[in-house]
Amino acid sequence: MASGTWQPHEEGVREICGLLEHQISPTSYSDKSQIWQQLQHYSQFPDFNNYLAFILARAEGKSVEIRQAAGLLLKNNLKTAYNSIDPSHQQYIKSELLPCLGAADRNIRATVGTIVSVVVQLGGILGWLELLEALVARLDSNDLHNMEGAMDALSKICEDIPQVLDSDVPGLTERPINIFLSRFYKLFQSPHSSLRKLALGSVNQYIMSMPAALYTSMNQFLQGLFTLAHDPAVEVQKLVCAAFVQLIEIHPTFLEPHLRDVLEYILQVNKDGDDEVALEACEFWSAYCDAQLPPENLRDFLPRLIPILLSNMVYADDDESLLEAEEDESLPDRDQDLKPRFHTSRFHGSEGAEDDDDDIVNVWNLRKCSAAALDILSNVFGDEILPSLMPVVQTKLAASGDEAWKDREAAVLAIGAVAEGCISGLYPHLPQIVEFLIPLLDDKFPLIRSISCWTLSRFSKYIIQESSHKKGYEQFDKVLMGLLRRILDTNKRVQEAACSAFATLEEEAAEELAPRLEVILQHLMCAFGKYQRRNLRIVYDAIGTLADAVGAELNQPNYLEILMPPLVAKWQLLSDLDKDLFPLLECFTSIAQALGTGFSQFAEPVFQRCINIIKSQQLAKVDHGSAGFPYDKEFIVCCLDLLSGLAEGLGSGIESLVSQSSLRDLLLQCCMDDASEIRQSAFALLGDLARTCPVHLHPRLSEFLEVAAKQLNTSKLVETISVANNACWAVGELAIKVRQEVSPVVMTVISCLVPILQQPGELNKSLVENSAITLGRLAWVCPELVSPHMEHFMQPWCIALSMIRDDIEKEDAFRGLCAMVRANPSGALSSLVFMCKAIASWHEIRSEELHNEVCQVLHGYKQMLRSGAWDQYMSALEPPVKEKLLKYQV
């Protein structure tokens, strides 16, 4: 059927328009689903999309809203099924879209542009060469509607699929981007701001990938940017700033000849009356510093820049935080107030996830961007910025009267922003700064109270350092009590800031908190009783952090009496499907680890509930119909991590719980799950159970070992590195418990570990460390299997061992080293220098027995290498290494 022969039936057009009219009318909420079902019914007809294209393009008598609705439905249909549509229908739709690029109505043009971008995304440029011709013709037409329509479609293609225009197209002599770029530059001078904006926005999309056409015409692009720099249209100015930010980040050399002019321009625009333009400009300072460009270029600008940043840190009148700040604690949280939270799976090793909780609220704006710029400038220039900063801060702090509270607040934010970068200059004045901030915790303005909490937390490391002498301790205590008071503030925003600040203080203070534990727990549990849902999560975090900080100190009856009953009551109140369980599970994990065996009295119901939740979620995964609820893997991850916390806390005390449960089989299933987060937590638990009750893993030991080995032998190692890391550690833990029974997988695992050790730079530090330790543990329990292959891995293995800090795991690895050398002394000869360096990496081997074994190994080589060969090896070692080997009597 040729595209020209398809004709719509009037009745069909009428019916579909009627449905679309109902769909967009605000009154018909009740029949929305009915309309949707009818539209679904129509979409079974092979030419339904032709009707939609016809209505969008030709239903002149219908309202723009109905035609737009037809276009949006067409876009969604094409997105899901473009390539399964009959080619003649595809052709019809395309032929109807092209004339509409120049439609009189801007909304129709915009809808057509969106659909064009989708068709190009799914069918490629080659499938629609007429489009390129049409776009070029319209851009060259001098008719505003045609030019805008073409530019709108192009800007969407550049944003969604920029690579399409920067590719060779058979039949064309040059890439499409070469054809369009010169036309974009020309439009920079158009009298119509809409065209200037679309053209510049389109070029900006290519700064990152930098096609040859842009690279070679960079001077023309920069000239265009300078021309547009003072454009009357705010949207254009924002794009000029965004272009400079991207160029300085990715291709700073292009800006080098013009750098002073660009810096001057950005500085001027940074104090622009329009906050959005100022925000785009403000991004430049952080981008410049992040690109690690020479700081001296910025130095001259600091005295003018710092005051601008400070004035932009003052709350804008329309900042939504000002409204939120009015919220009293008695107002229940709305669902949209609850940010989605993400549980991080348990990770065994030296690099846990960094969590950045500095930003208290998450909408990015000029105030936050300015504070971030000040923070990064303070890290680059250090105390050099203080002469420009402190006079302005002092002026703002001295501003009296209610109307000046926003200036005072911004000054406190500024002190917090430079707390790390300028600490050496601020340190001598720290007691005065802290003394000044403490009363602000009780200020009448809630946002001054909340920012003072944050700023004090930024100094917490130094406040703790000073607490060793009487004056410093008194100040630490004042800060501690001040934050606890604010945790019980009636304002939600202050509660949140105080709780987060207190968690930071806890991490730094650790055991310093012990004398104040009772009063801390009383405040936290009081907050627990009165907070709404959103802030409750932060209390859980503060309780968990407290448990991590003070550890076993928490295990006292009077403390547990304050802490546990409210948590247990909440635990009983929440259903197994309530996501509010997650932070509680995480909190219990920290408490179980801190209390150790002291958690036994609470362990049984907690353990049992975790097993039940994992079981029910695994059922829901297979068949959520019979489970009666949708599957959510995060429940499984949190429960596995809590079981790990129990195993770590209770030690062998967990054995009686494991023996009476189906944990072993559930765990094996989790180790084979398709979700990497579940496997990551499952292998962490496998390692913890191997430590505490390996006997219960025994019946399925070979399966556990096989599935763990499989995690290391994968082409996708980089994507699932945390799974591999935990699986590797678990194999090592199992090996030292089951000894020879690990032998069937030893060579499989070793063959996966050696490549990891050979390319340490490409993988994370923790995986390399765990690989070195597990290889050593396998060598210790099965030296006869591993030692024949020593020369293939001794050198990278010894390099990795020398990076590991002294601990029990490193001792095991060295037991493996000694066992292998005993079995095959010649296997390590070619790597003897590296072995000596690894031995010298010990600060001190605590185990006397291992110390003696290492002595024997070195003596053995000294005897084996006669007639000066030993001395030759020794002369290749650096003096500090030789010195450290003296303690082994060689």
SULJO-V142136 format. One record per residue. N is the residue number from 0. RES is the residue in one letter. PHI is phi in whole degrees, 0 to 359 (NA if undefined). OMEGA is omega as a letter, one per 40 degrees, with the letter a starting at -180 (999 if undefined). D_CENTER is the distance of its C-alpha to the mean C-alpha in whole Angstrom. Layout:
n->{N N}
res->{RES RES}
phi->{PHI PHI}
omega->{OMEGA OMEGA}
d_center->{D_CENTER D_CENTER}
//
This chain:
n->{0 1 2 3 4 5 6 7 8 9 10 11 12 13 14 15 16 17 18 19 20 21 22 23 24 25 26 27 28 29 30 31 32 33 34 35 36 37 38 39 40 41 42 43 44 45 46 47 48 49 50 51 52 53 54 55 56 57 58 59 60 61 62 63 64 65 66 67 68 69 70 71 72 73 74 75 76 77 78 79 80 81 82 83 84 85 86 87 88 89 90 91 92 93 94 95 96 97 98 99 100 101 102 103 104 105 106 107 108 109 110 111 112 113 114 115 116 117 118 119 120 121 122 123 124 125 126 127 128 129 130 131 132 133 134 135 136 137 138 139 140 141 142 143 144 145 146 147 148 149 150 151 152 153 154 155 156 157 158 159 160 161 162 163 164 165 166 167 168 169 170 171 172 173 174 175 176 177 178 179 180 181 182 183 184 185 186 187 188 189 190 191 192 193 194 195 196 197 198 199 200 201 202 203 204 205 206 207 208 209 210 211 212 213 214 215 216 217 218 219 220 221 222 223 224 225 226 227 228 229 230 231 232 233 234 235 236 237 238 239 240 241 242 243 244 245 246 247 248 249 250 251 252 253 254 255 256 257 258 259 260 261 262 263 264 265 266 267 268 269 270 271 272 273 274 275 276 277 278 279 280 281 282 283 284 285 286 287 288 289 290 291 292 293 294 295 296 297 298 299 300 301 302 303 304 305 306 307 308 309 310 311 312 313 314 315 316 317 318 319 320 321 322 323 324 325 326 327 328 329 330 331 332 333 334 335 336 337 338 339 340 341 342 343 344 345 346 347 348 349 350 351 352 353 354 355 356 357 358 359 360 361 362 363 364 365 366 367 368 369 370 371 372 373 374 375 376 377 378 379 380 381 382 383 384 385 386 387 388 389 390 391 392 393 394 395 396 397 398 399 400 401 402 403 404 405 406 407 408 409 410 411 412 413 414 415 416 417 418 419 420 421 422 423 424 425 426 427 428 429 430 431 432 433 434 435 436 437 438 439 440 441 442 443 444 445 446 447 448 449 450 451 452 453 454 455 456 457 458 459 460 461 462 463 464 465 466 467 468 469 470 471 472 473 474 475 476 477 478 479 480 481 482 483 484 485 486 487 488 489 490 491 492 493 494 495 496 497 498 499 500 501 502 503 504 505 506 507 508 509 510 511 512 513 514 515 516 517 518 519 520 521 522 523 524 525 526 527 528 529 530 531 532 533 534 535 536 537 538 539 540 541 542 543 544 545 546 547 548 549 550 551 552 553 554 555 556 557 558 559 560 561 562 563 564 565 566 567 568 569 570 571 572 573 574 575 576 577 578 579 580 581 582 583 584 585 586 587 588 589 590 591 592 593 594 595 596 597 598 599 600 601 602 603 604 605 606 607 608 609 610 611 612 613 614 615 616 617 618 619 620 621 622 623 624 625 626 627 628 629 630 631 632 633 634 635 636 637 638 639 640 641 642 643 644 645 646 647 648 649 650 651 652 653 654 655 656 657 658 659 660 661 662 663 664 665 666 667 668 669 670 671 672 673 674 675 676 677 678 679 680 681 682 683 684 685 686 687 688 689 690 691 692 693 694 695 696 697 698 699 700 701 702 703 704 705 706 707 708 709 710 711 712 713 714 715 716 717 718 719 720 721 722 723 724 725 726 727 728 729 730 731 732 733 734 735 736 737 738 739 740 741 742 743 744 745 746 747 748 749 750 751 752 753 754 755 756 757 758 759 760 761 762 763 764 765 766 767 768 769 770 771 772 773 774 775 776 777 778 779 780 781 782 783 784 785 786 787 788 789 790 791 792 793 794 795 796 797 798 799 800 801 802 803 804 805 806 807 808 809 810 811 812 813 814 815 816 817 818 819 820 821 822 823 824 825 826 827 828 829 830 831 832 833 834 835 836 837 838 839 840 841 842 843 844 845 846 847 848 849 850 851 852 853 854 855 856 857 858 859 860 861 862 863 864 865 866 867 868 869 870 871 872 873 874 875 876 877 878 879 880 881 882 883 884 885 886 887 888 889}
res->{M A S G T W Q P H E E G V R E I C G L L E H Q I S P T S Y S D K S Q I W Q Q L Q H Y S Q F P D F N N Y L A F I L A R A E G K S V E I R Q A A G L L L K N N L K T A Y N S I D P S H Q Q Y I K S E L L P C L G A A D R N I R A T V G T I V S V V V Q L G G I L G W L E L L E A L V A R L D S N D L H N M E G A M D A L S K I C E D I P Q V L D S D V P G L T E R P I N I F L S R F Y K L F Q S P H S S L R K L A L G S V N Q Y I M S M P A A L Y T S M N Q F L Q G L F T L A H D P A V E V Q K L V C A A F V Q L I E I H P T F L E P H L R D V L E Y I L Q V N K D G D D E V A L E A C E F W S A Y C D A Q L P P E N L R D F L P R L I P I L L S N M V Y A D D D E S L L E A E E D E S L P D R D Q D L K P R F H T S R F H G S E G A E D D D D D I V N V W N L R K C S A A A L D I L S N V F G D E I L P S L M P V V Q T K L A A S G D E A W K D R E A A V L A I G A V A E G C I S G L Y P H L P Q I V E F L I P L L D D K F P L I R S I S C W T L S R F S K Y I I Q E S S H K K G Y E Q F D K V L M G L L R R I L D T N K R V Q E A A C S A F A T L E E E A A E E L A P R L E V I L Q H L M C A F G K Y Q R R N L R I V Y D A I G T L A D A V G A E L N Q P N Y L E I L M P P L V A K W Q L L S D L D K D L F P L L E C F T S I A Q A L G T G F S Q F A E P V F Q R C I N I I K S Q Q L A K V D H G S A G F P Y D K E F I V C C L D L L S G L A E G L G S G I E S L V S Q S S L R D L L L Q C C M D D A S E I R Q S A F A L L G D L A R T C P V H L H P R L S E F L E V A A K Q L N T S K L V E T I S V A N N A C W A V G E L A I K V R Q E V S P V V M T V I S C L V P I L Q Q P G E L N K S L V E N S A I T L G R L A W V C P E L V S P H M E H F M Q P W C I A L S M I R D D I E K E D A F R G L C A M V R A N P S G A L S S L V F M C K A I A S W H E I R S E E L H N E V C Q V L H G Y K Q M L R S G A W D Q Y M S A L E P P V K E K L L K Y Q V}
phi->{NA 289 299 289 272 285 229 284 273 305 298 300 300 298 298 294 299 299 296 296 297 296 298 266 282 290 276 262 304 297 264 308 291 295 298 301 298 294 296 300 298 296 291 290 285 298 256 303 294 297 301 298 296 297 298 300 273 234 281 302 285 270 291 302 298 293 296 297 299 298 295 293 294 300 303 296 296 295 304 274 218 305 286 260 279 309 305 292 289 304 296 299 301 298 292 282 289 304 297 287 302 255 304 293 269 298 296 296 302 296 295 299 303 296 293 303 299 295 297 294 300 267 252 76 288 301 283 205 295 300 300 301 299 297 295 298 300 290 298 271 278 67 261 302 300 296 294 295 298 294 293 298 296 297 296 287 296 298 282 276 218 303 298 298 279 255 225 288 242 306 97 252 282 219 291 306 300 296 291 272 302 296 289 300 302 298 289 304 258 296 289 262 297 299 286 300 296 295 293 293 302 291 296 305 297 258 298 298 275 46 296 305 299 284 302 284 253 301 298 296 297 296 303 299 297 294 295 276 304 247 302 293 275 304 300 290 300 301 290 298 298 299 295 298 297 295 296 291 286 252 227 298 300 297 271 309 296 250 301 298 295 295 299 298 297 299 299 296 291 296 254 300 296 269 299 290 293 300 296 300 294 297 300 299 295 294 298 300 291 298 284 54 276 302 297 299 298 272 307 296 274 304 301 269 288 302 298 295 302 297 289 281 275 286 308 286 297 261 296 294 299 295 289 301 296 279 289 278 296 283 285 294 292 274 303 288 284 272 295 296 245 233 275 266 301 298 228 261 161 271 234 289 288 280 246 251 253 295 275 286 232 253 267 279 210 300 301 290 296 293 295 295 296 298 301 290 296 292 284 277 261 58 294 302 277 299 300 279 270 296 301 293 300 295 299 294 294 280 297 255 93 299 292 265 299 294 293 297 298 296 294 293 300 297 298 294 296 261 302 276 295 255 298 292 284 274 306 300 260 304 303 291 297 295 300 288 285 303 296 293 297 249 299 285 269 302 286 286 300 290 290 293 301 297 296 299 294 291 261 302 303 281 297 293 305 280 281 286 252 304 299 296 292 299 291 304 293 296 296 302 292 296 293 297 299 288 300 263 301 273 264 299 296 290 307 297 296 293 296 295 296 295 299 296 299 301 301 286 280 45 292 301 281 311 298 255 304 298 291 298 299 299 293 297 285 292 299 303 283 243 288 281 302 297 286 301 299 286 295 306 297 294 292 299 295 298 299 298 286 261 56 296 305 288 278 227 309 293 288 296 295 282 282 280 305 297 293 295 297 296 302 283 284 279 279 296 252 274 292 293 292 306 296 290 299 296 296 299 301 295 294 299 292 288 285 60 294 297 275 309 296 254 290 300 296 294 303 297 291 300 299 297 295 299 301 292 290 294 293 297 295 283 206 287 298 282 287 86 205 285 288 217 295 296 298 294 300 298 291 299 291 292 298 297 299 296 298 292 286 279 61 293 296 279 302 296 289 295 295 262 234 262 302 304 288 298 294 300 299 294 293 253 295 280 272 295 297 292 298 302 290 295 288 297 293 302 296 294 288 300 291 260 210 300 301 279 270 310 302 236 304 297 292 300 295 297 291 291 300 298 292 269 254 218 288 261 306 294 290 246 297 290 294 301 302 291 295 298 298 297 299 296 296 295 304 285 265 261 49 302 292 276 305 300 255 305 290 299 293 302 295 273 285 299 300 295 289 280 231 299 295 272 241 282 306 295 295 296 299 297 296 296 291 294 301 296 294 295 293 292 273 226 299 293 275 272 298 299 255 308 297 287 226 305 297 296 294 295 298 294 298 287 269 269 288 298 194 296 293 294 301 303 299 288 298 296 300 295 296 291 296 299 282 210 301 288 296 255 302 292 246 301 299 292 293 298 295 295 295 290 286 289 287 195 275 290 283 298 297 292 305 294 298 297 303 299 300 296 296 303 291 299 287 290 263 269 40 83 295 299 297 297 300 297 290 279 265 293 308 298 292 303 299 292 284 300 292 259 55 237}
omega->{a a a a a i i i a a i i a a a i i i a i i a a a a a a a a a i a i i a i i i i a i a i a a a i a i i a a a a i a a a a a a a i a a a i a i a a i i a a i a i a a a a i i i a a i i a i a a a i a a a a i a a a a a a i i a i i i i a i a i a i i a a i i a i a a i a a a a a a a a i a a a i a a a a a a a a i i a a i i a a a a a a a a a i i i i i i a i i a a i a a a a i i a a a i a a i a a a a i a a a a i a i a a a a a a i i a a a a a a a a i i a i i i a i a a a a i a a a a i i a i i a i i i a a a i a a a a a a a a a a a i a a a a a i a a a i i i a a a i a i i a a i a a i a a a i a i i a a a i a a a a a a i a a i i i a a i i i i i a a a a i a i a a i a i a a i i i i a a i a i i i a i i a a a a i a a i i i i a a a a a i a i a a a a a i i i i i i i a i i i i a i a i a a i i a a i a i a i a a a a a i a a a a a i i a a i i i a i i a a a a a a a a i a a i a a a a a a i a a a i a i a a a a a a i i a a i i a a i a i i a a a i i a a a a i a a a a i i i a i i a a i i i i a i i i i a a a i i a a a a i a a i i i a a a a a a i a a a a a a a i a a a a a i i a a a a i a a a i i a i i a a i i i i i i a a i a i a a i a a i a i i a a a i a a i i i a a a i a a a a i i a a i i i a i i i a a a a a a a i a a a a a a i i i a a i i a a i i a i i i a a a a a i a i i i a a i a a i a a a a i a i i i i i a a a a a a i a a a i a a a a i a a a i a i i i i a a i i a a i i a a a a i i i i i i i i a a a a a i a a a a a i i a a a i i a a a a a i a a a a a a a i a a a i a i a i i i i a a i a i a a i a a a a a i a a a i a a i i a a i a a a a a a a a i i a i a a a i i a i i a a i a a i a a i a a a a a a a i i a i a a a i a a a i a a i i i a a i i i a a a a i a a a a a a a a a a a a i i i i i a a i i i i a a a a i i a i i i a a a i i a a i a a a i i a i a i i a a i a i a a i i a a a a a i i i 999}
d_center->{52 52 49 52 54 51 52 51 53 54 53 50 49 50 49 45 45 47 44 41 43 43 39 38 41 39 42 42 39 41 41 38 37 41 41 37 39 42 40 39 42 43 40 42 45 44 45 43 40 44 45 41 42 45 44 42 44 48 48 49 51 48 45 42 40 42 41 38 37 39 36 33 34 35 32 30 33 33 29 30 33 34 35 37 39 43 43 46 44 41 44 45 42 41 44 44 41 42 45 42 40 43 44 45 42 39 37 39 38 34 34 36 33 31 33 34 30 30 33 32 29 30 34 33 35 38 39 39 41 43 40 40 43 43 40 42 45 44 42 45 47 47 47 44 43 43 41 39 38 38 35 33 33 32 29 28 28 27 24 23 25 26 26 29 31 31 32 36 38 41 44 42 43 40 37 36 34 37 39 37 35 39 39 36 37 41 39 37 41 42 43 41 37 36 37 36 32 32 33 31 28 29 29 26 24 25 25 22 24 27 30 33 35 32 32 36 36 34 37 38 34 34 38 36 34 36 38 36 34 37 37 38 35 32 30 31 31 27 27 29 26 23 25 26 22 21 25 24 20 22 25 27 30 31 31 33 36 35 33 35 36 32 31 34 33 30 31 34 31 29 32 32 33 31 28 26 27 27 23 23 25 23 20 22 23 19 19 22 21 18 20 22 25 29 28 32 32 30 32 35 33 32 35 34 31 30 32 31 27 29 30 27 26 28 27 29 31 29 26 25 24 28 29 26 27 31 29 31 30 33 31 29 26 25 23 21 20 18 15 13 12 10 12 10 13 16 15 19 19 18 14 13 9 9 8 9 12 14 14 16 16 14 16 16 20 22 22 19 19 22 21 18 20 23 20 20 23 24 22 24 27 27 31 32 31 32 36 34 32 34 37 35 33 36 38 35 36 39 39 41 42 39 39 37 34 32 33 33 29 28 30 28 25 26 27 23 22 24 24 22 24 27 28 31 32 31 32 36 36 33 36 37 33 32 36 35 32 33 36 33 31 34 35 36 33 30 28 29 29 25 24 27 25 22 24 26 22 21 25 25 25 28 29 29 31 34 34 36 39 41 40 36 36 38 35 33 34 35 31 30 33 32 28 30 32 29 28 31 31 32 29 26 24 26 25 21 21 24 22 19 21 23 20 19 23 23 21 23 26 26 30 31 30 33 36 34 33 35 35 31 31 34 32 28 30 32 29 28 31 31 27 26 24 21 21 23 19 19 22 21 18 21 23 21 20 24 25 23 24 28 28 32 33 32 34 37 39 39 35 35 37 35 32 32 35 32 29 32 33 30 29 32 32 29 29 28 26 24 21 22 22 19 18 22 22 19 21 24 22 22 26 27 26 27 31 31 35 35 33 35 37 34 33 35 34 30 30 32 30 27 29 31 27 26 30 29 26 27 30 28 27 30 32 30 34 35 32 33 29 26 24 20 19 17 20 21 18 18 22 22 20 22 25 24 24 27 28 27 29 32 33 36 36 34 36 39 36 35 38 39 36 35 31 32 33 30 27 29 28 24 24 25 23 22 18 16 14 18 20 17 18 22 22 21 24 26 26 27 30 31 31 33 35 35 38 37 35 38 39 36 35 36 34 31 31 32 28 27 28 27 23 24 26 24 24 20 19 16 14 16 16 15 17 20 19 20 23 24 24 26 29 30 30 32 34 35 36 38 39 41 40 37 39 39 35 36 36 34 31 32 32 29 28 30 28 25 27 28 25 23 22 20 18 16 19 19 20 22 24 24 26 28 29 29 31 33 34 35 37 39 39 41 42 45 42 39 42 44 40 40 40 38 35 36 35 31 32 33 31 28 30 31 27 27 28 31 30 32 30 31 35 34 33 36 39 38 38 42 43 42 44 47 47 47 47 48 44 43 45 44 40 42 41 37 39 40 37 35 38 38 34 35 36 38 38 39 41 44 45 42 43 47 45 43 47 49 46 47 51 51 50 52 55 54 53 57 59 56 53 51 52 51 47 47 48 45 43 42 44 41 40 44 44 42 44 47 46 46 50 50}
//
